[in-house]
Amino acid sequence: MSNDVMNSAMATWAAKNIPARLSVDATAKLLGFAEHDIQILMAARKLKPLGDPAPNAPKWFAAIEVIRLAVDEDWLNKATKEVGKYWRQKRERRDNPRNIRQQFRRERPEKVSPDSSPKSSPDEQFGGDEDAIASSM
């Protein structure tokens, strides 16, 4: 980025009283994306929050970096493609008739009747007819 563009970005920043640290909604507004798209850009490593925030912590961005990205046409093009790719893949996953849950669903085993289980003792195996065996002798 040229010095002239950076100087004009700095002048704009100073004139609009933009704070040095921007929240997600302010960042989204400045870049022209929806607020929920900022998370997509962070996951794609196109946008980096300040510090090392926990996943559930509020995210903050350096205003000077956001302004630099806002005037970078190549970055805006790549970021827009990344957001579009995310939503296209999400639609494909949703519209796919065989979704992930069906893919990994385990089939229930058939119920086994009590007579089909193996007999555990010799009496159970041969019917327990000692009297019939003794009378045949």
MODELLER restraints for C-alpha pairs under 7 A, 6 or more apart:
rsr = mdl.restraints
at = mdl.atoms
rsr.add(forms.Gaussian(group=physical.xy_distance, feature=features.Distance(at['CA:9:A'], at['CA:67:A']), mean=6.50, stdev=0.5))
rsr.add(forms.Gaussian(group=physical.xy_distance, feature=features.Distance(at['CA:19:A'], at['CA:63:A']), mean=6.88, stdev=0.5))
rsr.add(forms.Gaussian(group=physical.xy_distance, feature=features.Distance(at['CA:20:A'], at['CA:62:A']), mean=5.93, stdev=0.5))
rsr.add(forms.Gaussian(group=physical.xy_distance, feature=features.Distance(at['CA:20:A'], at['CA:63:A']), mean=5.04, stdev=0.5))
rsr.add(forms.Gaussian(group=physical.xy_distance, feature=features.Distance(at['CA:21:A'], at['CA:60:A']), mean=6.03, stdev=0.5))
rsr.add(forms.Gaussian(group=physical.xy_distance, feature=features.Distance(at['CA:21:A'], at['CA:61:A']), mean=5.53, stdev=0.5))
rsr.add(forms.Gaussian(group=physical.xy_distance, feature=features.Distance(at['CA:21:A'], at['CA:62:A']), mean=4.94, stdev=0.5))
rsr.add(forms.Gaussian(group=physical.xy_distance, feature=features.Distance(at['CA:21:A'], at['CA:63:A']), mean=5.54, stdev=0.5))
rsr.add(forms.Gaussian(group=physical.xy_distance, feature=features.Distance(at['CA:22:A'], at['CA:60:A']), mean=5.40, stdev=0.5))
rsr.add(forms.Gaussian(group=physical.xy_distance, feature=features.Distance(at['CA:22:A'], at['CA:61:A']), mean=5.04, stdev=0.5))
rsr.add(forms.Gaussian(group=physical.xy_distance, feature=features.Distance(at['CA:22:A'], at['CA:62:A']), mean=6.24, stdev=0.5))
rsr.add(forms.Gaussian(group=physical.xy_distance, feature=features.Distance(at['CA:22:A'], at['CA:63:A']), mean=5.82, stdev=0.5))
rsr.add(forms.Gaussian(group=physical.xy_distance, feature=features.Distance(at['CA:23:A'], at['CA:59:A']), mean=6.33, stdev=0.5))
rsr.add(forms.Gaussian(group=physical.xy_distance, feature=features.Distance(at['CA:23:A'], at['CA:60:A']), mean=4.87, stdev=0.5))
rsr.add(forms.Gaussian(group=physical.xy_distance, feature=features.Distance(at['CA:23:A'], at['CA:61:A']), mean=6.48, stdev=0.5))
rsr.add(forms.Gaussian(group=physical.xy_distance, feature=features.Distance(at['CA:24:A'], at['CA:35:A']), mean=6.54, stdev=0.5))
rsr.add(forms.Gaussian(group=physical.xy_distance, feature=features.Distance(at['CA:24:A'], at['CA:38:A']), mean=6.89, stdev=0.5))
rsr.add(forms.Gaussian(group=physical.xy_distance, feature=features.Distance(at['CA:24:A'], at['CA:59:A']), mean=6.29, stdev=0.5))
rsr.add(forms.Gaussian(group=physical.xy_distance, feature=features.Distance(at['CA:24:A'], at['CA:60:A']), mean=6.51, stdev=0.5))
rsr.add(forms.Gaussian(group=physical.xy_distance, feature=features.Distance(at['CA:25:A'], at['CA:35:A']), mean=5.46, stdev=0.5))
rsr.add(forms.Gaussian(group=physical.xy_distance, feature=features.Distance(at['CA:27:A'], at['CA:66:A']), mean=6.85, stdev=0.5))
rsr.add(forms.Gaussian(group=physical.xy_distance, feature=features.Distance(at['CA:28:A'], at['CA:34:A']), mean=5.75, stdev=0.5))
rsr.add(forms.Gaussian(group=physical.xy_distance, feature=features.Distance(at['CA:28:A'], at['CA:35:A']), mean=5.24, stdev=0.5))
rsr.add(forms.Gaussian(group=physical.xy_distance, feature=features.Distance(at['CA:28:A'], at['CA:38:A']), mean=6.41, stdev=0.5))
rsr.add(forms.Gaussian(group=physical.xy_distance, feature=features.Distance(at['CA:31:A'], at['CA:70:A']), mean=5.37, stdev=0.5))
rsr.add(forms.Gaussian(group=physical.xy_distance, feature=features.Distance(at['CA:37:A'], at['CA:83:A']), mean=6.62, stdev=0.5))
rsr.add(forms.Gaussian(group=physical.xy_distance, feature=features.Distance(at['CA:40:A'], at['CA:83:A']), mean=6.49, stdev=0.5))
rsr.add(forms.Gaussian(group=physical.xy_distance, feature=features.Distance(at['CA:41:A'], at['CA:47:A']), mean=5.58, stdev=0.5))
rsr.add(forms.Gaussian(group=physical.xy_distance, feature=features.Distance(at['CA:41:A'], at['CA:79:A']), mean=6.73, stdev=0.5))
rsr.add(forms.Gaussian(group=physical.xy_distance, feature=features.Distance(at['CA:42:A'], at['CA:48:A']), mean=5.99, stdev=0.5))
rsr.add(forms.Gaussian(group=physical.xy_distance, feature=features.Distance(at['CA:46:A'], at['CA:79:A']), mean=6.63, stdev=0.5))
rsr.add(forms.Gaussian(group=physical.xy_distance, feature=features.Distance(at['CA:49:A'], at['CA:59:A']), mean=5.88, stdev=0.5))
rsr.add(forms.Gaussian(group=physical.xy_distance, feature=features.Distance(at['CA:49:A'], at['CA:60:A']), mean=5.48, stdev=0.5))
rsr.add(forms.Gaussian(group=physical.xy_distance, feature=features.Distance(at['CA:49:A'], at['CA:61:A']), mean=4.93, stdev=0.5))
rsr.add(forms.Gaussian(group=physical.xy_distance, feature=features.Distance(at['CA:50:A'], at['CA:60:A']), mean=5.59, stdev=0.5))
rsr.add(forms.Gaussian(group=physical.xy_distance, feature=features.Distance(at['CA:50:A'], at['CA:61:A']), mean=5.35, stdev=0.5))
rsr.add(forms.Gaussian(group=physical.xy_distance, feature=features.Distance(at['CA:50:A'], at['CA:62:A']), mean=6.67, stdev=0.5))
rsr.add(forms.Gaussian(group=physical.xy_distance, feature=features.Distance(at['CA:53:A'], at['CA:59:A']), mean=6.66, stdev=0.5))
rsr.add(forms.Gaussian(group=physical.xy_distance, feature=features.Distance(at['CA:69:A'], at['CA:75:A']), mean=6.43, stdev=0.5))
rsr.add(forms.Gaussian(group=physical.xy_distance, feature=features.Distance(at['CA:70:A'], at['CA:76:A']), mean=6.95, stdev=0.5))
rsr.add(forms.Gaussian(group=physical.xy_distance, feature=features.Distance(at['CA:93:A'], at['CA:99:A']), mean=6.66, stdev=0.5))
rsr.add(forms.Gaussian(group=physical.xy_distance, feature=features.Distance(at['CA:119:A'], at['CA:125:A']), mean=5.26, stdev=0.5))
